[in-house]
Amino acid sequence: MANITLKNIPDKAYELLKERAKRNQRSINSEIIMAIKNHLHLEKPNPDEILAKAREFRSKIKVKLSPEEIENAINWGRP
């Protein structure tokens, strides 16, 4: 694999990359590689992985809403 050295990365871009890397439990280098792959569409998303991540995220949510509560929230304030 090739190596690249990045210079003059804007502070805001670096901070965003650092935050995303932490959130995704990756190094900044790995996060940059993923950002490049996603931007260039080098890898298609795996539906099973997306579903697994969604289920994991849902399991961490403390608030559980019934389908009726969700429907009421969607329709709240609508005529």
C-alpha positions in Angstrom: 0.0 0.0 0.0 1.1 3.5 -0.6 1.9 6.1 2.0 0.8 9.8 2.0 1.8 12.7 4.2 -0.9 15.3 4.7 0.1 18.9 5.3 -1.8 22.1 6.1 -4.9 20.3 7.2 -7.4 23.1 8.3 -7.8 23.1 12.1 -11.6 22.6 11.8 -11.2 19.6 9.5 -8.6 18.0 11.9 -10.9 18.5 14.9 -13.8 16.9 13.0 -11.7 14.0 12.0 -10.4 13.6 15.5 -14.0 13.6 16.9 -15.2 11.1 14.2 -12.2 8.8 14.9 -13.0 8.8 18.6 -16.7 8.1 18.0 -15.9 5.3 15.6 -13.1 3.9 17.8 -10.5 4.3 15.1 -7.2 6.1 14.8 -7.2 9.4 12.9 -5.2 7.6 10.1 -7.9 4.9 9.9 -10.7 7.5 9.9 -9.0 9.4 7.0 -8.7 6.2 5.1 -12.4 5.4 5.7 -13.4 9.0 4.7 -11.4 8.6 1.4 -13.0 5.2 0.7 -16.5 6.5 1.4 -15.9 9.6 -0.7 -14.6 7.6 -3.6 -17.3 4.9 -3.2 -14.6 2.2 -3.0 -16.6 0.0 -0.7 -20.4 -0.6 -0.9 -22.1 -0.5 2.5 -22.9 -4.0 3.8 -26.7 -4.1 4.8 -26.0 -6.6 7.5 -23.4 -4.4 9.1 -25.6 -1.4 8.9 -28.5 -3.3 10.5 -26.1 -4.6 13.3 -24.9 -1.1 14.0 -28.5 0.2 14.1 -29.5 -2.5 16.5 -26.5 -1.8 18.7 -27.3 1.9 18.7 -31.0 1.2 19.6 -29.9 -1.0 22.5 -28.0 2.0 24.0 -31.0 4.3 23.9 -32.5 4.7 27.3 -35.9 5.8 26.2 -38.2 3.2 24.8 -41.2 4.3 22.8 -44.2 2.3 21.7 -45.3 2.5 18.1 -48.3 4.5 19.2 -46.1 7.0 21.0 -43.9 7.3 17.8 -47.0 7.9 15.7 -48.3 10.6 18.1 -44.9 12.3 18.0 -44.9 12.3 14.2 -48.4 13.7 14.1 -48.1 16.2 17.0 -49.0 19.7 15.9 -50.3 18.6 12.5 -53.8 19.7 11.5 
